């Protein structure tokens, strides 16, 4: 199930909950008020790969061709 953000209408507390898409209100986790509003959030962009930063030496090695001939030439 997806995670949604909710804001309590009584105490303004913001909390996150895992709930079905059809559920639009949950009790507040702070004050137990029965009415909270599900907020519309912007979707996050997908991240491909890792967030690791590579050194210049590692980048040179990554950019090197994987396959080369005996004489050092590269077939394209």
PyMOL CGO cylinders between C-alpha atoms (Angstrom):
from pymol import cmd
from pymol.cgo import CYLINDER

trace = [
    CYLINDER, 0.00, 0.00, 0.00, 1.23, 3.54, -0.66, 0.3, 1, 1, 1, 1, 1, 1,
    CYLINDER, 1.23, 3.54, -0.66, 2.22, 6.11, 1.94, 0.3, 1, 1, 1, 1, 1, 1,
    CYLINDER, 2.22, 6.11, 1.94, 0.21, 9.29, 2.26, 0.3, 1, 1, 1, 1, 1, 1,
    CYLINDER, 0.21, 9.29, 2.26, 0.69, 12.52, 4.19, 0.3, 1, 1, 1, 1, 1, 1,
    CYLINDER, 0.69, 12.52, 4.19, -2.11, 13.64, 6.50, 0.3, 1, 1, 1, 1, 1, 1,
    CYLINDER, -2.11, 13.64, 6.50, -2.67, 16.91, 8.39, 0.3, 1, 1, 1, 1, 1, 1,
    CYLINDER, -2.67, 16.91, 8.39, -4.86, 17.08, 11.48, 0.3, 1, 1, 1, 1, 1, 1,
    CYLINDER, -4.86, 17.08, 11.48, -7.62, 19.68, 11.25, 0.3, 1, 1, 1, 1, 1, 1,
    CYLINDER, -7.62, 19.68, 11.25, -7.57, 20.32, 15.02, 0.3, 1, 1, 1, 1, 1, 1,
    CYLINDER, -7.57, 20.32, 15.02, -3.88, 20.57, 15.97, 0.3, 1, 1, 1, 1, 1, 1,
    CYLINDER, -3.88, 20.57, 15.97, -2.29, 20.97, 12.51, 0.3, 1, 1, 1, 1, 1, 1,
    CYLINDER, -2.29, 20.97, 12.51, 0.00, 17.98, 13.15, 0.3, 1, 1, 1, 1, 1, 1,
    CYLINDER, 0.00, 17.98, 13.15, 1.52, 16.53, 9.96, 0.3, 1, 1, 1, 1, 1, 1,
    CYLINDER, 1.52, 16.53, 9.96, 2.02, 12.76, 9.82, 0.3, 1, 1, 1, 1, 1, 1,
    CYLINDER, 2.02, 12.76, 9.82, 2.58, 9.99, 7.31, 0.3, 1, 1, 1, 1, 1, 1,
    CYLINDER, 2.58, 9.99, 7.31, 0.63, 6.74, 7.17, 0.3, 1, 1, 1, 1, 1, 1,
    CYLINDER, 0.63, 6.74, 7.17, 0.40, 3.67, 4.99, 0.3, 1, 1, 1, 1, 1, 1,
    CYLINDER, 0.40, 3.67, 4.99, -3.22, 3.43, 3.89, 0.3, 1, 1, 1, 1, 1, 1,
    CYLINDER, -3.22, 3.43, 3.89, -5.40, 2.35, 0.97, 0.3, 1, 1, 1, 1, 1, 1,
    CYLINDER, -5.40, 2.35, 0.97, -5.95, 4.91, -1.78, 0.3, 1, 1, 1, 1, 1, 1,
    CYLINDER, -5.95, 4.91, -1.78, -9.68, 5.05, -0.97, 0.3, 1, 1, 1, 1, 1, 1,
    CYLINDER, -9.68, 5.05, -0.97, -9.08, 6.23, 2.61, 0.3, 1, 1, 1, 1, 1, 1,
    CYLINDER, -9.08, 6.23, 2.61, -9.11, 10.04, 2.82, 0.3, 1, 1, 1, 1, 1, 1,
    CYLINDER, -9.11, 10.04, 2.82, -9.16, 10.58, 6.60, 0.3, 1, 1, 1, 1, 1, 1,
    CYLINDER, -9.16, 10.58, 6.60, -7.40, 9.01, 9.59, 0.3, 1, 1, 1, 1, 1, 1,
    CYLINDER, -7.40, 9.01, 9.59, -7.37, 9.77, 13.33, 0.3, 1, 1, 1, 1, 1, 1,
    CYLINDER, -7.37, 9.77, 13.33, -4.51, 12.08, 14.31, 0.3, 1, 1, 1, 1, 1, 1,
    CYLINDER, -4.51, 12.08, 14.31, -1.58, 10.32, 15.97, 0.3, 1, 1, 1, 1, 1, 1,
    CYLINDER, -1.58, 10.32, 15.97, -0.87, 13.33, 18.23, 0.3, 1, 1, 1, 1, 1, 1,
    CYLINDER, -0.87, 13.33, 18.23, -4.28, 14.42, 19.58, 0.3, 1, 1, 1, 1, 1, 1,
    CYLINDER, -4.28, 14.42, 19.58, -6.50, 11.49, 18.50, 0.3, 1, 1, 1, 1, 1, 1,
    CYLINDER, -6.50, 11.49, 18.50, -8.87, 13.87, 16.70, 0.3, 1, 1, 1, 1, 1, 1,
    CYLINDER, -8.87, 13.87, 16.70, -10.93, 11.71, 14.31, 0.3, 1, 1, 1, 1, 1, 1,
    CYLINDER, -10.93, 11.71, 14.31, -10.57, 14.14, 11.39, 0.3, 1, 1, 1, 1, 1, 1,
    CYLINDER, -10.57, 14.14, 11.39, -7.42, 14.61, 9.37, 0.3, 1, 1, 1, 1, 1, 1,
    CYLINDER, -7.42, 14.61, 9.37, -7.09, 15.54, 5.72, 0.3, 1, 1, 1, 1, 1, 1,
    CYLINDER, -7.09, 15.54, 5.72, -5.01, 13.59, 3.22, 0.3, 1, 1, 1, 1, 1, 1,
    CYLINDER, -5.01, 13.59, 3.22, -2.60, 15.93, 1.45, 0.3, 1, 1, 1, 1, 1, 1,
    CYLINDER, -2.60, 15.93, 1.45, -1.79, 15.87, -2.23, 0.3, 1, 1, 1, 1, 1, 1,
    CYLINDER, -1.79, 15.87, -2.23, 1.96, 15.45, -2.64, 0.3, 1, 1, 1, 1, 1, 1,
    CYLINDER, 1.96, 15.45, -2.64, 4.10, 15.83, -5.71, 0.3, 1, 1, 1, 1, 1, 1,
    CYLINDER, 4.10, 15.83, -5.71, 5.49, 12.49, -6.90, 0.3, 1, 1, 1, 1, 1, 1,
    CYLINDER, 5.49, 12.49, -6.90, 9.19, 11.95, -6.48, 0.3, 1, 1, 1, 1, 1, 1,
    CYLINDER, 9.19, 11.95, -6.48, 11.37, 11.39, -9.49, 0.3, 1, 1, 1, 1, 1, 1,
    CYLINDER, 11.37, 11.39, -9.49, 12.87, 7.93, -9.86, 0.3, 1, 1, 1, 1, 1, 1,
    CYLINDER, 12.87, 7.93, -9.86, 16.55, 7.63, -9.10, 0.3, 1, 1, 1, 1, 1, 1,
    CYLINDER, 16.55, 7.63, -9.10, 18.63, 5.40, -11.26, 0.3, 1, 1, 1, 1, 1, 1,
    CYLINDER, 18.63, 5.40, -11.26, 21.82, 3.97, -9.86, 0.3, 1, 1, 1, 1, 1, 1,
    CYLINDER, 21.82, 3.97, -9.86, 23.44, 5.13, -6.70, 0.3, 1, 1, 1, 1, 1, 1,
    CYLINDER, 23.44, 5.13, -6.70, 24.22, 8.50, -5.24, 0.3, 1, 1, 1, 1, 1, 1,
    CYLINDER, 24.22, 8.50, -5.24, 27.91, 7.64, -4.95, 0.3, 1, 1, 1, 1, 1, 1,
    CYLINDER, 27.91, 7.64, -4.95, 30.38, 10.24, -6.19, 0.3, 1, 1, 1, 1, 1, 1,
    CYLINDER, 30.38, 10.24, -6.19, 33.28, 8.83, -8.15, 0.3, 1, 1, 1, 1, 1, 1,
    CYLINDER, 33.28, 8.83, -8.15, 36.88, 10.09, -8.15, 0.3, 1, 1, 1, 1, 1, 1,
    CYLINDER, 36.88, 10.09, -8.15, 38.49, 11.16, -11.41, 0.3, 1, 1, 1, 1, 1, 1,
    CYLINDER, 38.49, 11.16, -11.41, 40.52, 7.93, -11.56, 0.3, 1, 1, 1, 1, 1, 1,
    CYLINDER, 40.52, 7.93, -11.56, 37.37, 5.85, -11.18, 0.3, 1, 1, 1, 1, 1, 1,
    CYLINDER, 37.37, 5.85, -11.18, 35.61, 7.88, -13.89, 0.3, 1, 1, 1, 1, 1, 1,
    CYLINDER, 35.61, 7.88, -13.89, 38.53, 7.29, -16.29, 0.3, 1, 1, 1, 1, 1, 1,
    CYLINDER, 38.53, 7.29, -16.29, 38.33, 3.55, -15.61, 0.3, 1, 1, 1, 1, 1, 1,
    CYLINDER, 38.33, 3.55, -15.61, 34.55, 3.54, -16.10, 0.3, 1, 1, 1, 1, 1, 1,
    CYLINDER, 34.55, 3.54, -16.10, 34.85, 5.35, -19.45, 0.3, 1, 1, 1, 1, 1, 1,
    CYLINDER, 34.85, 5.35, -19.45, 37.47, 2.90, -20.74, 0.3, 1, 1, 1, 1, 1, 1,
    CYLINDER, 37.47, 2.90, -20.74, 36.15, 0.37, -23.25, 0.3, 1, 1, 1, 1, 1, 1,
    CYLINDER, 36.15, 0.37, -23.25, 35.36, -3.04, -21.87, 0.3, 1, 1, 1, 1, 1, 1,
    CYLINDER, 35.36, -3.04, -21.87, 36.61, -4.86, -24.97, 0.3, 1, 1, 1, 1, 1, 1,
    CYLINDER, 36.61, -4.86, -24.97, 39.78, -4.17, -26.92, 0.3, 1, 1, 1, 1, 1, 1,
    CYLINDER, 39.78, -4.17, -26.92, 41.92, -6.16, -29.35, 0.3, 1, 1, 1, 1, 1, 1,
    CYLINDER, 41.92, -6.16, -29.35, 45.40, -7.55, -28.62, 0.3, 1, 1, 1, 1, 1, 1,
    CYLINDER, 45.40, -7.55, -28.62, 47.01, -4.52, -30.31, 0.3, 1, 1, 1, 1, 1, 1,
    CYLINDER, 47.01, -4.52, -30.31, 44.94, -2.07, -28.22, 0.3, 1, 1, 1, 1, 1, 1,
    CYLINDER, 44.94, -2.07, -28.22, 42.54, -1.11, -31.03, 0.3, 1, 1, 1, 1, 1, 1,
    CYLINDER, 42.54, -1.11, -31.03, 38.79, -1.13, -30.46, 0.3, 1, 1, 1, 1, 1, 1,
    CYLINDER, 38.79, -1.13, -30.46, 36.26, -2.70, -32.84, 0.3, 1, 1, 1, 1, 1, 1,
    CYLINDER, 36.26, -2.70, -32.84, 33.16, -0.60, -33.26, 0.3, 1, 1, 1, 1, 1, 1,
]
cmd.load_cgo(trace, "trace")
